[in-house]
């Protein structure tokens, strides 16, 4: 079963950057919620971005953390994913040449810390670095085994970068990106 939580990122150079999420995605057996429907990165100007952190030619707009909570009626295996326009192997398209990354922090299953693993195509598990990359889903696990539970929670760190060329504008410009969080149950 697959549950989807829509998201969209929007930014205006010289104004605010917003990360918009719908409040809930649910089905008969499970409900997925996020803590904040909007992440506001505040006012930003080119000079501020140029003084901050860089990833090559890309400038860090900001980093925020949201909470995801999944509650199911019964114990189940889950896989957390995110689908969006691929910018790199590490992240999703933002602005013309920018990207955003998603890193899962503090994952818990039924109130206990849990490691996140990547399921391979043959039903096995591999260690992960907790990055929600394009085409990758993360599954709670213990010692390379899928863990099952009824309540999954995690923090997701959202880091957004723009290409230096995207900041060379004479007036306000809007930057967009987006995608969907998804939970597969099995």
Helices and strands as residue ranges (DSSP letters): E 2-12, E 17-21, E 24-26, E 30-34, E 38-40, H 46-51, E 54-55, E 58-76, E 78-84, E 92-94, E 98-109, E 112-113, E 115-119, E 125-127, E 138-142, E 145-146, E 149-163, G 164-167, E 174-185
